[in-house]
Amino acid sequence: MKVYTSYYKSPIGSIEICATDQGMITSVLFVESETRTTSGNAVTEDCKKQFDEYFQGERKEFSLPYELLGTDFQKAIWGKLKSIEYGKTISYSELAEKLKTPKGARAVGNTNGKNCLLLILPCHRVVGQDGSLTGYAGGLWRKKWLLEHERKVAGIDTQLGLGF
């Protein structure tokens, strides 16, 4: 299996997009530098186009083929991330309750931190019980930017319930 890598320059830094030759995205991560040789394919180009639309406030959901690699529990958590409404947030404990594991907030947080499909599976929309910004693989400053961007586009008060 061949893996294609492409980079997208977002307003908050470079994003590395990896996809297979079967047309499945396997990772979308913020990176400090472009370390791999660029060899994009149709799906990485479509991903970049959808990112353009997202950052311009024209797209609220992504429609990209992706492959999740993880346990059934991890896949269940990552799958629930897509149900978090654009511009809204949910706490780790609320997400655990939706998965019928009410004491699983820590496990949800750990799994959320292993999400390799940032933006596509919007883990940045998961916050602490008190609305505080906790944990984000791309950095808390990016999490804050993304939430403010989505709230602005959605016409929601950017300071409402974010704990900052």
C-alpha positions as CSV (number, residue, x, y, z in Angstrom):
1,M,0.0,0.0,0.0
2,K,1.3,3.4,-1.0
3,V,0.8,6.4,1.3
4,Y,0.5,9.9,-0.2
5,T,1.4,12.9,1.9
6,S,0.4,16.5,1.2
7,Y,0.5,19.7,3.3
8,Y,-2.1,22.4,3.7
9,K,-1.1,25.8,5.0
10,S,-4.0,26.9,7.3
11,P,-4.3,30.2,9.2
12,I,-3.1,28.3,12.3
13,G,-0.2,26.3,10.9
14,S,0.7,23.5,8.5
15,I,-1.5,20.4,8.4
16,E,0.0,17.2,7.2
17,I,-2.6,15.0,5.3
18,C,-1.8,11.3,4.6
19,A,-3.9,9.1,2.4
20,T,-3.6,5.6,1.0
21,D,-3.6,4.7,-2.7
22,Q,-7.1,3.2,-2.0
23,G,-8.3,6.8,-1.5
24,M,-8.7,6.7,2.3
25,I,-7.3,9.5,4.6
26,T,-5.3,7.9,7.4
27,S,-4.1,11.0,9.3
28,V,-4.6,14.8,9.4
29,L,-2.3,16.4,11.9
30,F,-0.9,19.9,12.7
31,V,2.9,19.9,12.1
32,E,5.6,22.4,12.9
33,S,7.5,21.6,9.6
34,E,7.0,19.7,6.4
35,T,9.2,16.7,6.9
36,R,8.0,14.3,4.2
37,T,8.2,14.5,0.5
38,T,4.9,15.8,-1.0
39,S,3.1,13.2,-3.1
40,G,-0.6,14.1,-2.9
41,N,-3.4,12.3,-4.7
42,A,-7.0,13.1,-5.5
43,V,-8.2,12.6,-1.9
44,T,-5.5,14.8,-0.4
45,E,-6.4,17.5,-2.9
46,D,-10.1,17.2,-2.1
47,C,-9.2,17.4,1.6
48,K,-7.3,20.6,1.0
49,K,-10.2,22.0,-0.9
50,Q,-12.6,21.2,2.0
51,F,-10.1,22.8,4.4
52,D,-10.2,26.0,2.4
53,E,-14.0,26.0,2.6
54,Y,-13.9,25.3,6.4
55,F,-11.4,28.1,7.1
56,Q,-13.3,30.5,4.9
57,G,-16.5,29.7,7.0
58,E,-18.2,28.0,4.1
59,R,-18.1,24.4,5.3
60,K,-19.3,23.0,8.6
61,E,-18.8,19.2,8.0
62,F,-16.3,17.2,6.0
63,S,-17.3,14.6,3.5
64,L,-14.0,12.7,3.1
65,P,-13.3,9.0,3.1
66,Y,-11.1,8.0,6.0
67,E,-9.8,4.9,7.8
68,L,-9.8,4.7,11.6
69,L,-7.2,2.5,13.1
70,G,-7.8,1.6,16.8
71,T,-9.8,-0.5,19.1
72,D,-13.6,-0.8,18.9
73,F,-13.8,1.5,22.0
74,Q,-11.6,4.1,20.4
75,K,-13.5,3.9,17.1
76,A,-16.8,4.4,19.0
77,I,-15.4,7.6,20.7
78,W,-14.0,9.0,17.5
79,G,-17.3,8.2,15.7
80,K,-19.3,10.2,18.3
81,L,-17.1,13.3,17.6
82,K,-18.8,13.8,14.3
83,S,-22.1,14.2,16.1
84,I,-20.9,17.3,18.0
85,E,-22.6,20.2,16.3
86,Y,-20.5,22.9,14.6
87,G,-19.8,25.8,16.9
88,K,-20.9,23.8,20.0
89,T,-18.9,22.0,22.7
90,I,-19.4,18.9,24.9
91,S,-17.5,17.9,28.0
92,Y,-15.5,14.7,28.2
93,S,-18.0,13.3,30.8
94,E,-21.0,14.1,28.6
95,L,-19.3,12.3,25.7
96,A,-18.6,9.3,28.0
97,E,-22.3,9.3,29.1
98,K,-23.4,9.3,25.4
99,L,-21.2,6.1,25.0
100,K,-22.9,4.6,28.0
101,T,-19.7,4.7,30.1
102,P,-20.6,7.4,32.6
103,K,-17.3,7.0,34.5
104,G,-15.2,6.9,31.4
105,A,-14.4,10.6,31.1
106,R,-10.6,9.9,31.5
107,A,-10.7,7.1,28.9
108,V,-12.6,9.4,26.5
109,G,-10.0,12.1,27.1
110,N,-7.1,9.7,26.4
111,T,-8.7,8.4,23.3
112,N,-9.6,11.9,22.1
113,G,-5.9,12.8,22.4
114,K,-5.1,9.9,20.0
115,N,-7.4,11.2,17.2
116,C,-5.3,11.2,14.1
117,L,-8.0,12.9,12.0
118,L,-8.0,16.4,13.5
119,L,-10.7,18.7,12.1
120,I,-12.4,15.9,10.2
121,L,-13.3,14.3,13.6
122,P,-13.7,17.5,15.6
123,C,-12.1,16.6,18.9
124,H,-11.4,20.3,19.5
125,R,-15.1,20.5,20.4
126,V,-14.6,18.5,23.6
127,V,-13.8,20.6,26.7
128,G,-13.6,20.2,30.4
129,Q,-16.7,19.8,32.6
130,D,-16.4,23.5,33.6
131,G,-16.0,24.6,29.9
132,S,-12.2,24.9,30.2
133,L,-9.9,24.1,27.3
134,T,-8.0,21.0,28.2
135,G,-5.9,18.9,25.9
136,Y,-5.5,19.1,22.2
137,A,-2.9,17.4,20.1
138,G,-2.6,20.6,18.0
139,G,-2.0,22.8,21.0
140,L,-4.6,24.6,23.2
141,W,-4.1,27.9,21.3
142,R,-5.3,26.1,18.1
143,K,-8.2,24.6,20.0
144,K,-9.2,28.1,21.2
145,W,-8.8,29.5,17.7
146,L,-10.9,26.7,16.1
147,L,-13.7,27.1,18.6
148,E,-13.8,30.9,18.2
149,H,-13.8,30.5,14.4
150,E,-16.7,28.1,14.5
151,R,-18.7,30.2,16.9
152,K,-18.1,33.3,14.9
153,V,-19.3,31.6,11.7
154,A,-22.3,30.1,13.5
155,G,-23.2,33.4,15.0
156,I,-22.6,32.2,18.6
157,D,-21.1,34.4,21.3
158,T,-17.4,33.4,21.2
159,Q,-16.9,33.8,24.9
160,L,-20.0,31.7,25.9
161,G,-19.0,28.8,28.1
162,L,-15.5,28.3,26.9
163,G,-13.8,29.0,30.2
164,F,-11.4,31.6,28.8
